[in-house]
Amino acid sequence: MTMKTINEAALSGRFTFVGTTLTVNRLGYDAMQLSGPGIYGPPKDPASAVAILREAVVAGVNHIDTSDFYGPHVTNQMR
């Protein structure tokens, strides 16, 4: 990733959750497709799924949707 990519992710703006000081970039990542086929079970290649999440963070994403329904519970447990 280049610094240009990181700066472009920040261009999406920021959002502060009401009643908190928690601020995130508006650009997030939806991890639904990282679980297994049909969004059920573990991914076919867990290492690749984790690598994708790490690249999203490098690109400036600082919030990831890991719904309990993805897998179920699979994307919540990836690291």
Secondary structure, DSSP 4 states (H G I P E B T S, - for coil): --HHHHHHHHTT-EEE-TTS--EEES--EEGGGGSSGGGBSS-S-HHHHHHHHHHHHHTT---EE--TTTBTTTGGG--
